Amino acid sequence: MNLKEMLKEAIAEMTEVKKSVEKGVKTADDLQTAIAKVKELQEKVKAADEAEELMKGLNSNGAATPADREEKGAQTPRTIGDNFVEVLKKNNARKNGQKFRFYAPAFKAATDIQTSPAAAVDFATTFDRNVVTAPRIDLVIRDLFGAETFSGSTLVYLVEGAMEGEPAETEEGAEKAQVHFADPVPKTVSLKKITEYIKESDEYINDYPFLASAINGRLLYALGLKEQNTLVTDLLATSGIQTGSIAASATATNIADEILKAAMDVQEQSGFPATAIAMNPTMWYNLRVAKDGENRYYGGGFFGPQSVPNLWGFPVCVTPSIAASKIVVGAFKTCGSVVARDGVSVEATNSNEDDFIINKDVFRIGTGKANDAIIHARTVSGNHAKITKEGNDYYLTDSNSTNGSFLNSLPLVYRKPYKLKPMDVIRFATESYIFL
């Protein structure tokens, strides 16, 4: 039985109780109880209807449906920025107390608020809205690895245990050789979350084309660059990585020889052949322009056929993310994976000054400055409530607030945690929010 059916049944019961009171069979207290039940269900239905309307506005993670686009003659959004802009358009970004989100399946900065560029003021001049970007390096490290997904916050994998003993030739009637495989050794890797945020003025956030380009360009690039640099740092700090050194006076041929030796060491120690080489552009340049004793380029002249950089038959990933003094050789695809739990999500809120930007397991809410989210409302207590993360679940707990905390219109019992689910309506005194 859904909420509306329960409400209909409660109204019928209230009507019967009223008749019974008129006949003297039941008391006025019975009628008040029935009326309170109806009011409670009406609040729940109202909250459910509001959530349903918001879900309609966020259909398909906030993007317009094909029918919407056909009716409006709009083009199908192709990027995460375009889709997020549709969320803002469909949900009136100027109305306070809202939170907008678009999720794309698949990481802090200055406190200045982003505003429309002061230089871009129209003085009867046509402006080219394309921004001349700062230098961008290719995001290529992740592509070297395999890709996997998982749903937890911690990943445990098993490393094969050592074999004790070995097979042996056995004469007839002799005892056979015994071998034993030690138990696999569990290795634990904790999830790393990469985030970034910007503060925007109302004028900027309603400049939809510029906002979409900011998301698709600068924000996604900064996110990817941080991911790439983190991968390189974590890779070089991984236990078991073989290291070697090349003399400062080494020639290009010496360096090339050491690279081949490293590739052979990878295969010998792991059992898997190397799949790629990663190096800095400066190192690649020194190798590419090296010449033999007759002044001929080892790699062919500059008018030779252009192809993917390779060395000893291995593809070479050329990126500034690798220090100029290092060369990384590995069986990336066969022995490594980038394991991701979620893809990229874009969120926005105009709900309060702090924008709920703190990423932590215990999130405190109230008017006091020590809270993670500060709500500027007289009805809200200094230390009003908290949201706690346990595993993949979130729980809301009231902190003995003066005017109470509510979950889908139901009052919370002090210190009792209530599990949250998407689209729950949370109210701190008079201030309401939707849990996404």
C-alpha positions in Angstrom: 0.0 0.0 0.0 1.5 3.3 -1.0 1.3 6.6 0.9 -1.7 8.0 -1.1 -3.7 4.8 -0.5 -2.8 4.9 3.2 -4.0 8.5 3.3 -7.2 7.6 1.7 -7.8 4.8 4.2 -6.9 7.1 7.1 -9.4 9.7 5.9 -12.1 7.0 5.7 -11.2 5.9 9.2 -11.4 9.5 10.5 -14.9 9.9 9.0 -16.0 6.7 10.7 -14.6 7.8 14.0 -16.4 11.2 13.7 -19.7 9.4 13.2 -18.9 7.2 16.2 -18.2 10.3 18.3 -21.5 11.8 17.3 -23.2 8.6 18.4 -21.4 8.7 21.7 -19.5 5.4 20.9 -16.0 7.0 20.8 -14.5 10.0 22.5 -13.1 13.3 21.2 -9.6 12.0 22.0 -10.2 9.2 19.5 -11.1 11.7 16.8 -8.0 13.9 17.6 -5.8 10.8 17.1 -7.4 10.0 13.8 -7.0 13.6 12.6 -3.3 13.6 13.7 -2.8 10.4 11.6 -4.3 12.1 8.6 -2.2 15.2 9.0 1.0 13.1 9.3 0.2 11.2 6.1 -0.6 14.4 4.3 2.9 15.7 5.2 4.5 12.5 3.9 2.5 12.6 0.7 3.5 16.3 0.2 7.2 15.5 0.7 6.9 12.5 -1.7 5.2 14.7 -4.3 8.0 17.3 -4.0 10.6 14.6 -4.3 8.9 13.2 -7.4 8.8 16.7 -9.0 12.5 17.1 -8.4 13.2 13.7 -9.8 11.2 14.7 -13.0 13.4 17.8 -13.2 16.5 15.6 -12.8 15.4 12.9 -15.2 18.3 10.9 -16.5 20.7 12.6 -14.0 19.3 16.0 -14.8 19.5 15.9 -18.6 16.4 16.7 -20.7 14.6 13.7 -22.2 14.6 13.2 -26.0 11.0 14.4 -26.0 11.9 17.6 -24.2 14.6 18.3 -26.7 12.4 17.5 -29.7 9.7 19.8 -28.3 12.1 22.6 -27.7 14.2 22.0 -30.8 17.3 21.7 -28.6 20.4 19.8 -29.6 21.4 16.7 -27.6 24.0 17.7 -25.0 27.2 15.8 -25.7 29.3 16.7 -22.6 29.1 16.6 -18.8 29.1 20.4 -18.8 26.1 20.6 -21.2 24.2 18.1 -19.2 24.8 20.0 -16.0 23.7 23.2 -17.5 20.4 21.5 -18.4 19.9 20.7 -14.7 20.3 24.4 -13.9 17.9 25.5 -16.6 15.2 23.0 -15.6 15.4 23.8 -11.9 15.6 27.6 -11.7 19.1 28.1 -10.3 18.1 31.5 -8.7 15.7 29.9 -6.2 17.6 29.5 -2.9 17.9 26.3 -0.9 18.5 23.9 -3.8 21.2 21.5 -4.7 21.9 20.4 -8.3 23.8 17.4 -9.4 24.8 15.6 -12.6 26.7 12.3 -12.5 28.8 11.0 -15.4 29.5 7.3 -15.1 33.2 6.4 -15.9 39.1 15.3 -7.6 40.6 22.8 -2.8 41.5 26.2 -4.5 41.5 29.9 -3.7 38.4 31.2 -1.9 37.5 33.8 -4.5 34.1 33.6 -6.1 34.1 33.1 -9.9 32.4 36.0 -11.7 32.0 36.9 -15.3 35.4 38.1 -16.5 35.7 41.9 -16.0 37.4 42.2 -19.4 34.4 40.7 -21.2 32.2 43.8 -21.1 30.3 44.6 -24.2 31.2 48.1 -25.4 29.4 47.7 -28.8 32.2 45.1 -29.5 31.8 41.6 -30.6 33.7 39.3 -28.3 35.1 35.9 -29.3 33.9 33.7 -26.4 36.7 31.2 -27.0 39.3 31.6 -24.2 43.0 31.3 -25.0 43.9 28.6 -22.6 47.1 28.1 -20.6 49.3 25.2 -21.7 47.7 21.7 -21.3 49.7 18.5 -21.2 48.2 15.3 -22.5 46.5 13.1 -19.9 47.9 9.7 -21.0 49.2 7.8 -17.9 45.8 6.3 -17.1 45.5 4.8 -20.6 48.6 2.7 -19.9 46.8 0.6 -17.3 43.8 -1.7 -17.3 40.5 -0.3 -16.0 38.3 -1.9 -13.4 35.4 -0.8 -11.1 34.2 -1.7 -7.6 31.6 -0.6 -5.1 33.4 -0.5 -1.8 35.6 2.1 -0.1 38.6 -0.3 0.4 40.0 -2.9 -2.0 41.7 -6.0 -0.8 43.5 -8.2 -3.3 45.5 -11.4 -2.8 49.1 -12.1 -3.7 50.0 -15.7 -4.4 52.0 -17.4 -1.6 55.4 -18.9 -2.2 55.8 -22.5 -3.2 57.6 -24.6 -0.6 59.6 -27.6 -2.0 59.8 -28.6 -5.6 59.0 -31.5 -7.9 61.7 -34.2 -8.3 62.4 -37.3 -10.3 61.2 -40.3 -8.4 62.3 -43.9 -8.8 59.8 -46.7 -8.5 59.1 -47.4 -4.8 60.7 -44.1 -3.7 58.8 -41.4 -1.8 57.3 -38.7 -4.0 58.4 -35.1 -3.6 56.0 -32.9 -1.6 55.3 -29.4 -2.4 53.2 -26.8 -0.5 51.8 -23.5 -1.5 51.6 -20.9 1.3 48.4 -19.0 1.9 47.8 -16.0 -0.3 48.8 -12.7 1.3 46.1 -10.0 1.4 47.0 -6.5 0.3 44.8 -3.6 1.2 44.4 -0.4 -0.9 42.2 2.5 0.4 40.0 4.5 -1.9 41.3 8.0 -2.8 38.8 10.7 -3.7 39.9 13.7 -5.8 37.7 16.8 -5.6 37.7 20.5 -6.6 35.2 23.3 -6.3 34.7 26.9 -7.4 32.3 29.6 -6.1 30.3 31.4 -8.7 28.1 34.5 -8.8 24.5 34.4 -9.9 25.4 36.1 -13.2 28.2 33.6 -13.9 26.1 30.5 -13.1 23.4 31.7 -15.5 25.9 32.3 -18.3 25.2 28.7 -19.5 27.5 28.4 -22.5 30.4 29.8 -20.5 29.7 27.6 -17.5 29.5 24.5 -19.7 32.8 25.3 -21.3 34.4 25.9 -17.8 33.2 22.4 -16.7 34.3 20.7 -19.9 37.5 22.5 -20.1 39.3 23.8 -17.1 37.6 21.8 -14.3 37.8 18.4 -16.0 41.3 19.0 -17.1 42.5 20.0 -13.6 40.7 16.9 -12.3 42.4 14.6 -14.8 45.9 16.2 -14.3 45.7 15.6 -10.5 44.7 12.0 -11.2 47.6 11.6 -13.6 50.2 13.0 -11.2 48.7 10.9 -8.3 49.1 7.8 -10.4 52.7 8.6 -11.2 53.5 9.3 -7.5 51.8 6.2 -6.2 53.3 4.0 -8.9 56.9 5.1 -8.1 56.3 4.6 -4.4 54.8 1.1 -4.8 56.7 -1.6 -2.8 58.5 -4.0 -5.1 59.3 -1.6 -7.9 62.7 -2.3 -9.5 65.0 0.7 -9.7 68.2 1.4 -11.5 70.4 4.3 -12.3 71.9 5.8 -15.4 75.1 7.8 -15.2 74.8 11.5 -16.0 77.4 11.1 -18.7 75.5 8.2 -20.4 75.1 8.5 -24.2 71.8 7.9 -26.0 72.9 4.4 -26.8 73.8 3.7 -23.2 70.3 4.9 -22.2 68.6 2.8 -24.8 70.5 -0.3 -23.6 69.4 0.3 -20.0 65.8 0.7 -21.1 65.9 -2.7 -22.9 67.6 -4.3 -19.8 64.8 -2.8 -17.6 62.2 -4.4 -20.0 63.9 -7.8 -19.6 64.0 -7.4 -15.8 60.3 -6.7 -15.8 59.6 -9.9 -17.7 62.0 -12.0 -15.6 60.6 -10.8 -12.2 56.9 -10.6 -13.0 56.5 -13.2 -15.7 54.8 -10.7 -18.0 56.4 -8.8 -20.9 56.7 -5.0 -20.7 53.9 -3.2 -22.4 55.1 0.4 -22.5 57.7 3.0 -21.6 57.0 6.4 -20.0 59.5 9.3 -20.1 59.8 13.1 -20.0 59.8 15.0 -23.3 63.4 16.1 -22.7 64.6 12.5 -22.4 62.7 11.5 -25.5 64.2 14.5 -27.4 67.7 13.4 -26.4 67.1 9.9 -27.7 65.3 11.0 -30.9 68.1 13.3 -32.1 70.9 10.9 -31.2 73.2 10.2 -34.2 75.7 7.4 -35.1 79.3 7.7 -36.0 78.4 8.8 -39.5 76.1 11.6 -38.3 72.9 9.7 -39.1 69.9 9.7 -36.8 69.4 6.4 -35.1 65.6 7.0 -35.4 65.6 8.1 -38.9 65.7 11.7 -40.4 63.2 14.4 -39.7 61.6 13.8 -43.1 61.0 10.1 -42.3 57.6 8.5 -41.8 55.8 9.8 -38.7 54.5 7.2 -36.3 53.6 6.5 -32.6 56.8 7.0 -30.5 58.4 3.6 -29.8 61.6 2.2 -28.6 62.7 -1.5 -28.9 59.2 -2.1 -30.2 57.5 -0.8 -27.0 55.2 2.2 -27.3 56.6 5.3 -25.6 54.3 7.5 -23.5 55.9 11.0 -23.6 54.6 13.2 -20.7 56.0 16.0 -18.4 54.3 14.1 -15.5 57.4 11.9 -15.5 60.5 13.7 -14.1 63.3 14.4 -16.7 65.6 12.2 -14.6 63.4 9.1 -14.7 62.2 6.5 -17.2 59.4 4.1 -16.2 59.3 0.7 -17.9 56.5 -1.7 -17.0 53.9 -4.4 -17.8 51.2 -1.7 -17.2 48.2 -3.3 -18.9 48.8 -6.9 -17.8 50.0 -6.2 -14.2 48.2 -3.0 -13.2 44.7 -1.5 -13.2 43.2 1.8 -12.2 40.3 0.7 -10.1 37.5 3.3 -9.8 34.3 3.2 -7.7 32.5 6.2 -9.3 33.0 8.4 -12.3 32.9 12.2 -12.4 30.0 14.0 -10.7 29.2 17.7 -10.9 27.3 19.3 -8.0 26.1 22.8 -7.2 24.2 24.4 -4.4 22.9 27.8 -3.4 21.7 26.5 0.0 24.1 28.2 2.3 27.5 30.0 2.5 29.5 26.8 3.0 28.0 24.9 0.2 28.4 21.6 2.0 31.9 21.3 0.6 33.6 19.5 3.5 34.6 15.9 2.7 34.6 14.0 5.9 33.0 11.0 7.7 31.3 13.2 10.4 29.6 16.3 9.1 28.3 18.8 11.7 25.5 21.2 10.9 24.3 24.3 12.8 24.8 28.1 13.2 28.1 27.9 15.1 31.3 28.7 13.3 32.9 25.4 14.2 30.4 23.5 12.1 31.2 22.0 8.7 28.0 23.5 7.3 26.8 26.8 8.7 23.1 27.6 8.3 22.2 31.2 8.8 18.7 30.9 10.3 17.5 31.9 13.8 15.5 28.8 14.2 18.6 26.6 13.8 20.7 25.7 16.9 24.4 26.4 17.2 25.1 22.6 17.2 22.0 21.3 15.5 22.7 17.9 13.9 25.3 15.7 12.3 25.6 13.4 9.3 27.8 10.4 9.8 29.2 8.1 7.1 29.5 4.4 7.9 30.9 2.4 5.0 28.7 3.4 2.0 25.8 4.5 4.2 24.9 7.9 5.7 23.1 8.5 9.0 21.4 11.7 10.3 21.4 12.4 14.1 19.9 15.3 16.0 22.2 17.0 18.5 19.6 18.0 21.0 18.5 21.0 18.9 16.0 23.5 20.2 13.5 23.3 17.3 14.3 19.7 16.2 15.4 17.9 13.1 13.1 16.1 10.8 13.4 13.3 8.2 10.5 13.2 5.7 8.5 15.3 8.2 9.0 12.8 11.0 10.8 14.3 14.1 14.1 12.7 15.0 14.8 11.3 18.5 17.8 12.8 20.2 21.0 10.9 19.6 19.3 8.2 17.5 20.9 7.8 14.0 18.5 7.6 11.1 19.7 6.0 7.8 19.4 8.3 4.8 18.5 7.4 1.3 18.5 9.4 -2.0 15.7 12.0 -2.2 15.0 12.0 1.6 13.7 15.4 2.7 15.8 16.7 5.7 14.6 19.7 7.7 16.7 21.5 10.4 14.0 23.5 12.3 12.6 25.5 9.3 15.4 24.9 6.8 14.8 22.1 4.4 17.2 20.1 2.1 17.1 17.1 -0.1 19.6 14.3 0.4 21.2 13.2 -2.9 
